[in-house]
Amino acid sequence: MASVQPTQRPPPLFAKFLRLDNPIRSLTVAFWLWKILLYIVVNLCPGPGYDTSTSLLSYVDSTATGNSESLSGPLKFARWDSIYFLDIAEKGYTFEQQWAFGYPKILGLFVSGIRLSGGVTGPASTAMIGVAISHVTHYLSVLALYQLSANIFGHATATQHLICFLSAALHIISPAGAFLSAPYGEPIVSFLNMTGFYLYSSSLIAERNGSTRLRDFRVLTAAVLFAVATLVRSNGLLSGFLFAYDAVVLVWKTVTRGPTVHNTVRLAVIVLGGCIVASSVVIPQILAYRIYCLAESDARPWCEWTVPSIYGWVQSHYW
């Protein structure tokens, strides 16, 4: 009598997509499934909830156009600080306290591009642009984190592949939740920092392979990304500690072992990279000083500080 073979159950549908042998595709599928779920949950939340700040944007738009905006779609993501971001992106920095926010500079560039191309702007369209930017940059930061993990942990074995995949997958379901979908600066900073760290770690690999020009290019590109991240959110400046650490190490090697051409060139590149990151803090302060301390007849109190800082004044005086 022939033995009856047990019926093999087909693998779950998601198993066809979430496979470690194609991590980029798997992360892409997982990312957009998660984003679709978040979008549905946010838009199905009934009423304005305990936060009615979005209605301020709706009021401004309705008084300007005669039509009341329905609080749905991207406007559902416009909460708390994002109403400041959307307003500044459309109108520019009109009040001193608005200088506390750097993200609207980036969002405003896209809004200006829409206007130049003849498109219509307003709270709803600006919110849509912000939501789109957040989705794209969050997705790119997931891919950058996967590549960064591969540089740090390696990707030769199945265990290393799994570590890289899990690190990126966990960033998809970050505790930041809907804030990584809303018109906020965090997704952009995440993308810029992750990519900057990836390039910085790749520069070390290039150095081990003897490619010094590629190493220096990656270091300086990482510095530019960290500088832009700092413009968006000032805590991006912390990424500059990479340059400070390497500079100290190279100075110590020079003092203890004597100067070499290799170390001198690398130190010069590291110092230049650190200056690029620091410039993202200094330049906005110079611009603000020219506006409020030189152009104004009645200079603001912070102009008399030993180290004038509009950011420090806004934080202490307004917030």
C-alpha positions in Angstrom: 0.0 0.0 0.0 1.4 3.3 -1.0 2.1 5.7 1.8 0.2 8.9 1.8 2.5 12.0 1.6 1.4 14.8 3.9 0.1 17.8 2.0 2.6 20.6 2.0 1.1 23.9 3.0 2.0 26.8 0.7 4.1 29.6 2.3 2.3 32.7 3.5 1.8 35.3 0.8 4.1 37.8 2.5 6.9 35.3 2.6 7.2 35.6 -1.2 8.1 39.2 -0.8 10.0 39.4 2.5 13.1 37.4 1.6 16.6 38.0 2.7 18.0 37.0 -0.6 16.5 40.2 -2.0 16.6 42.6 1.0 16.0 45.8 -0.9 12.8 44.5 -2.4 11.7 43.1 0.9 12.4 46.4 2.7 10.6 48.3 0.0 7.4 46.1 0.3 7.5 46.2 4.1 8.0 50.0 4.1 5.1 50.9 1.8 2.8 48.4 3.5 3.5 50.1 6.8 3.1 53.6 5.3 -0.2 52.7 3.8 -1.4 51.3 7.1 -0.4 54.5 8.9 -2.0 56.7 6.3 -5.3 54.8 6.6 -5.2 54.9 10.4 -4.5 58.7 10.5 -7.2 59.5 8.0 -9.8 57.3 9.6 -9.4 59.0 13.0 -12.7 60.7 13.6 -12.8 64.5 14.1 -9.9 66.8 15.0 -9.2 64.9 18.3 -7.7 66.8 21.2 -5.5 68.8 18.9 -7.4 71.4 16.8 -4.3 73.3 15.5 -4.9 72.1 11.9 -8.1 74.1 11.9 -6.0 77.2 12.0 -4.6 76.4 8.6 -8.1 75.6 7.3 -9.3 79.0 8.6 -6.4 80.9 6.9 -7.0 79.1 3.6 -10.8 79.5 3.7 -10.5 83.3 4.3 -8.1 83.6 1.5 -10.0 81.5 -1.1 -13.5 81.5 0.1 -13.5 77.7 0.4 -13.1 75.8 3.6 -10.5 73.1 3.5 -11.7 69.7 4.7 -9.3 68.2 7.2 -8.5 65.1 5.3 -5.6 63.6 3.4 -2.2 65.3 4.0 -3.8 68.0 6.2 -4.5 65.2 8.8 -0.7 65.0 9.3 -0.4 68.8 9.9 -0.4 68.9 13.7 1.5 70.8 16.4 4.7 72.4 15.1 3.9 71.5 11.5 1.4 74.3 11.3 4.4 76.7 11.8 6.4 74.8 9.2 3.7 75.0 6.6 3.1 78.7 7.2 6.8 79.6 7.1 7.3 77.5 4.0 4.7 79.6 2.2 5.4 83.1 3.6 9.0 83.0 4.7 10.4 84.0 8.1 8.3 87.0 9.1 8.8 86.8 12.9 11.9 86.5 15.0 10.7 83.4 16.9 10.3 81.5 13.6 14.1 81.3 13.4 13.9 78.4 15.8 12.8 76.2 12.9 15.2 75.2 10.1 13.0 72.6 8.3 10.8 75.2 6.5 13.9 76.3 4.6 13.9 73.0 2.8 10.1 72.7 2.4 10.0 76.3 1.2 12.4 75.5 -1.7 9.9 72.9 -3.0 7.0 75.3 -2.6 8.9 78.0 -4.5 9.5 75.5 -7.2 5.8 74.7 -7.5 5.0 78.4 -7.7 7.6 79.0 -10.4 6.2 76.2 -12.5 2.7 77.8 -12.3 1.3 75.4 -9.7 -1.2 76.4 -7.0 0.0 76.5 -3.4 -1.8 76.7 -0.1 -1.9 74.8 3.2 -3.3 71.6 1.6 -0.8 71.5 -1.3 2.1 72.5 1.0 1.1 69.7 3.4 1.0 67.3 0.5 4.6 68.3 -0.5 5.8 67.9 3.1 4.2 64.4 3.4 5.7 63.3 0.1 9.1 64.5 1.1 8.8 62.7 4.5 7.8 59.5 2.9 10.6 59.5 0.3 13.4 60.5 2.7 12.2 58.0 5.3 12.3 55.3 2.7 15.8 56.3 1.5 17.0 56.4 5.1 15.9 52.8 5.5 18.0 51.8 2.5 21.0 53.9 3.7 20.8 52.2 7.2 20.9 48.8 5.5 24.0 49.8 3.6 25.5 51.4 6.7 24.9 48.1 8.7 26.5 46.1 5.9 29.6 48.3 6.2 29.8 47.9 10.0 28.7 44.3 10.5 29.5 42.8 7.1 27.2 40.9 4.8 29.0 37.7 4.0 27.1 35.3 6.2 23.4 34.7 6.7 23.6 36.1 10.3 25.2 39.3 9.0 22.5 39.6 6.4 19.8 39.2 9.0 21.4 41.8 11.3 21.5 44.3 8.4 18.0 43.5 7.4 16.5 43.8 10.9 18.3 47.1 11.6 16.7 48.6 8.6 13.3 46.9 9.1 13.1 48.3 12.7 13.7 51.8 11.4 10.6 51.4 9.3 8.4 50.9 12.4 10.4 53.5 14.3 8.8 54.8 17.6 8.5 58.1 15.8 5.5 56.6 14.0 3.4 59.1 12.1 5.9 61.9 12.7 8.1 60.2 10.0 5.2 60.6 7.6 4.1 64.1 8.6 5.6 67.5 7.4 8.4 67.4 10.0 12.2 67.6 9.6 13.0 64.3 11.3 12.7 62.1 8.1 15.0 64.5 6.2 17.5 64.6 9.1 17.3 60.8 9.3 18.1 60.4 5.6 20.9 62.9 5.6 22.6 61.5 8.7 22.2 57.8 7.7 23.7 58.5 4.3 26.4 60.7 5.9 27.4 57.9 8.3 27.3 55.4 5.4 29.7 57.6 3.3 31.9 58.2 6.3 32.2 54.4 7.0 32.7 53.8 3.3 35.6 56.3 3.4 37.4 54.0 5.9 36.9 51.1 3.6 38.3 53.1 0.7 41.4 54.0 2.8 42.0 50.3 3.6 41.9 49.7 -0.1 44.4 52.4 -0.8 42.0 54.8 -2.6 42.8 58.1 -0.8 41.0 60.3 -3.3 37.8 58.3 -3.0 38.2 58.4 0.8 38.5 62.2 0.9 35.6 62.7 -1.5 33.4 60.5 0.7 34.4 62.4 3.8 33.7 65.8 2.4 30.4 64.6 0.9 29.4 63.2 4.3 30.3 66.6 5.8 28.0 68.4 3.3 25.1 66.0 4.2 25.7 66.6 8.0 25.7 70.3 7.4 22.4 70.2 5.6 21.0 68.0 8.4 22.1 70.6 10.9 20.3 73.3 8.9 17.1 71.3 9.2 17.6 70.5 12.9 20.4 71.9 15.0 21.0 68.6 16.8 22.4 67.4 13.5 25.6 69.2 14.7 26.3 66.1 16.9 27.3 64.2 13.8 30.3 66.6 13.5 31.8 64.8 16.5 33.0 62.1 14.0 35.3 64.8 12.5 36.4 66.0 15.9 37.3 62.5 17.1 39.3 61.7 14.0 41.1 65.0 14.2 42.1 64.4 17.8 43.4 60.9 16.8 45.4 62.2 13.9 46.9 65.0 16.0 47.9 62.4 18.6 49.5 60.2 16.0 51.4 63.2 14.6 52.7 64.2 18.1 53.7 60.7 19.1 55.0 59.3 15.8 55.9 62.3 13.9 54.2 64.0 10.9 53.6 62.1 7.6 52.2 63.2 4.3 49.4 60.7 4.6 48.3 61.9 8.1 48.7 65.6 7.2 46.5 65.3 4.1 43.9 63.3 6.0 43.9 65.8 8.9 43.4 68.7 6.5 40.4 66.9 4.9 38.9 66.1 8.3 39.3 69.7 9.5 37.8 71.0 6.3 34.9 68.6 6.8 34.4 69.8 10.4 34.3 73.4 9.2 31.7 72.6 6.6 29.5 71.1 9.3 30.1 74.0 11.7 29.3 76.5 8.9 25.6 75.3 9.0 25.3 76.8 12.4 27.4 79.9 11.8 25.9 81.1 8.5 22.3 81.3 9.7 23.5 83.3 12.7 25.3 85.8 10.4 22.2 86.2 8.3 20.0 86.8 11.3 22.5 89.3 12.7 22.5 91.3 9.5 18.7 91.4 9.5 18.0 92.2 13.2 21.2 93.9 14.3 22.5 95.8 11.3 19.4 96.5 9.2 17.0 97.3 12.1 17.1 100.7 13.7 16.2 99.2 17.1 18.6 96.3 17.5 17.3 93.2 19.4 18.7 92.5 22.9 20.7 89.4 21.8 22.7 91.5 19.4 24.7 92.8 22.4 25.6 89.3 23.6 29.3 88.4 23.5 28.4 85.6 21.0 25.2 86.8 19.4 22.8 83.9 18.7 19.3 84.3 17.5 18.7 80.6 18.2 19.7 80.9 21.8 17.5 84.0 22.2 14.5 82.4 20.7 14.8 79.3 22.8 15.3 81.3 26.1 12.9 84.2 25.4 10.0 82.6 23.4 10.1 78.9 24.2 
